[in-house]
Amino acid sequence: MVSVKSVLTFVVGVVVLHIVTYYFAGMIGLVGMGESQYYPPSPTAISFLRDPTSSCVQSLVLPAQTLRGLLFAVVLYPFRRRLVGLGQLLGGLLVTAVVFLLGQVAGYGGIIERFVYYTPIPLGFVILSFFEILLQTLLFGQLLIYWERHLNKTYYAYVRASQ
């Protein structure tokens, strides 16, 4: 039987880990990989991007990423036992594959859509954002499996006992 505590532990884990890895990878992208050259106020900024330090972006980013984390939790929840059962490495890589491929590559506004419908985007930006999001999803996938295995022990002990 699934307890409310077990479900909430999973959902909170997905949301918190998504937000933490999102900010971490974003800082690596902006500062460490030079992505800031594509954002305002840089003279080489892409016209449709907002300044990430603006009050508008800062007021929206946390609620937007919380919503994204909740959506990830809804999608991943039915598969959580299978993901954990695959083990740390494979389970985390499967989470990465689902989130990265469906979101960044195949999703609306993803790489495929950009090449078809957007005006030309600098290739450097596409490459940097690809690796930034890949880093974020790799961290997210591995940390989520770790979170589930260590913070939801009671649930998995019950599952093993009932089999």
Phi, psi and omega per residue, in radians:
M1 nan 2.361 -3.128
V2 -1.527 2.221 3.124
S3 -1.609 2.734 3.081
V4 -1.048 -0.683 3.137
K5 -1.060 -0.721 3.138
S6 -1.117 -0.770 3.125
V7 -1.122 -0.809 -3.136
L8 -1.116 -0.647 3.094
T9 -1.063 -0.738 3.117
F10 -1.145 -0.884 -3.086
V11 -1.075 -0.818 3.119
V12 -1.079 -0.719 3.116
G13 -1.053 -0.803 3.139
V14 -1.072 -0.831 -3.095
V15 -1.120 -0.890 -3.098
V16 -1.105 -0.814 -3.117
L17 -1.160 -0.629 3.079
H18 -1.097 -0.836 -3.099
I19 -1.107 -0.787 -3.126
V20 -1.104 -0.811 -3.123
T21 -1.237 -0.542 3.082
Y22 -1.083 -0.867 3.130
Y23 -1.146 -0.727 -3.125
F24 -1.082 -0.900 -3.131
A25 -1.137 -0.628 3.103
G26 -1.094 -0.716 3.108
M27 -1.179 -0.700 3.085
I28 -1.066 -0.771 -3.139
G29 -1.101 -0.827 -3.094
L30 -1.233 -0.799 -3.030
V31 -1.601 -0.862 -3.010
G32 -1.451 -0.487 -3.071
M33 -1.879 -0.050 3.075
G34 1.424 0.343 3.139
E35 -1.137 -0.351 -3.095
S36 -1.043 -0.397 3.126
Q37 -1.125 -0.306 -3.115
Y38 -1.699 -0.093 -3.115
Y39 -1.900 2.583 3.023
P40 -1.043 2.609 0.159
P41 -1.590 0.277 3.141
S42 -1.032 2.453 3.108
P43 -1.152 -0.306 3.120
T44 -1.764 0.328 -3.089
A45 -1.132 2.590 3.038
I46 -1.358 2.298 -2.950
S47 -1.034 -0.545 -3.075
F48 -1.564 -0.012 3.129
L49 -1.593 2.464 3.070
R50 -1.566 2.753 3.056
D51 -1.186 2.064 -3.100
P52 -1.142 -0.251 3.116
T53 -1.646 -0.020 -3.125
S54 -1.207 2.698 -3.133
S55 -1.130 -0.559 3.111
C56 -1.075 -0.900 -3.137
V57 -1.127 -0.777 -3.103
Q58 -1.094 -0.569 3.136
S59 -1.350 -0.356 -3.098
L60 -1.764 -0.407 -2.959
V61 -1.133 -0.767 -3.111
L62 -1.174 -0.839 3.067
P63 -1.064 -0.666 -3.140
A64 -1.139 -0.739 -3.133
Q65 -1.286 -0.513 3.037
T66 -1.132 -0.785 3.099
L67 -1.080 -0.758 3.110
R68 -1.058 -0.758 3.103
G69 -1.068 -0.721 3.095
L70 -1.097 -0.706 3.100
L71 -1.135 -0.709 3.059
F72 -1.045 -0.730 -3.134
A73 -1.083 -0.736 3.126
V74 -1.084 -0.750 -3.115
V75 -1.231 -0.733 -3.044
L76 -1.450 -0.421 -3.042
Y77 -0.924 -0.833 -3.108
P78 -1.075 -0.320 -3.072
F79 -1.875 0.120 -2.984
R80 -1.098 -0.696 3.114
R81 -1.096 -0.745 -3.142
R82 -1.155 -0.728 3.134
L83 -1.077 -0.812 3.124
V84 -1.160 -0.663 3.134
G85 -1.106 -0.428 3.104
L86 -1.286 -0.233 -3.130
G87 1.682 2.964 -3.052
Q88 -0.999 -0.975 -3.032
L89 -1.190 -0.958 -3.083
L90 -1.187 -0.712 3.104
G91 -1.076 -0.778 3.111
G92 -1.125 -0.681 3.115
L93 -1.185 -0.599 3.095
L94 -1.177 -0.722 3.048
V95 -1.028 -0.801 3.116
T96 -1.002 -0.833 -3.104
A97 -1.058 -0.789 -3.116
V98 -1.117 -0.906 -3.084
V99 -1.154 -0.793 -3.072
F100 -1.231 -0.890 -3.066
L101 -1.198 -0.773 -3.130
L102 -1.301 -0.583 -3.121
G103 -1.505 -0.970 -3.012
Q104 -1.468 -0.620 -3.056
V105 -1.650 -0.987 -3.003
A106 -1.612 -0.350 -3.036
G107 -1.230 2.903 3.080
Y108 -1.029 2.234 -3.090
G109 1.443 0.044 3.132
G110 -1.394 -3.007 -3.043
I111 -1.004 -0.766 -3.115
I112 -1.101 -0.831 3.122
E113 -1.063 -0.685 -3.122
R114 -1.039 -0.748 -3.104
F115 -1.258 -0.453 -3.111
V116 -1.535 -0.841 -2.923
Y117 -1.872 -0.344 -3.073
Y118 -1.547 2.698 2.956
T119 -1.174 2.827 -3.054
P120 -0.906 2.278 3.082
I121 -1.899 2.392 3.136
P122 -0.939 2.297 -3.134
L123 -0.992 -0.632 3.110
G124 -1.023 -0.708 3.119
F125 -1.153 -0.742 3.126
V126 -1.063 -0.786 -3.123
I127 -1.159 -0.808 -3.139
L128 -1.105 -0.773 -3.132
S129 -1.187 -0.581 3.059
F130 -1.006 -0.880 -3.106
F131 -1.262 -0.566 3.074
E132 -1.099 -0.804 -3.109
I133 -1.276 -0.595 3.046
L134 -1.089 -0.771 3.069
L135 -1.029 -0.811 -3.119
Q136 -1.070 -0.787 -3.096
T137 -1.265 -0.574 3.050
L138 -1.102 -0.808 3.105
L139 -1.107 -0.796 -3.121
F140 -1.033 -0.834 -3.114
G141 -1.065 -0.820 -3.118
Q142 -1.178 -0.741 -3.140
L143 -1.190 -0.592 3.123
L144 -1.140 -0.768 3.112
I145 -1.121 -0.741 3.091
Y146 -1.033 -0.824 3.134
W147 -0.980 -0.882 -3.107
E148 -1.090 -0.763 -3.094
R149 -1.180 -0.551 -3.038
H150 -1.793 -0.483 -3.116
L151 -1.782 -0.193 3.122
N152 -2.056 0.634 -3.067
K153 -1.040 -0.676 -3.102
T154 -1.067 -0.745 3.134
Y155 -1.079 -0.825 -3.094
Y156 -1.268 -0.481 3.025
A157 -1.157 -0.712 3.098
Y158 -1.129 -0.757 3.141
V159 -1.055 -0.789 -3.135
R160 -1.123 -0.686 -3.110
A161 -1.207 -0.542 -3.086
S162 -1.511 -0.057 -3.124
Q163 -1.543 nan nan
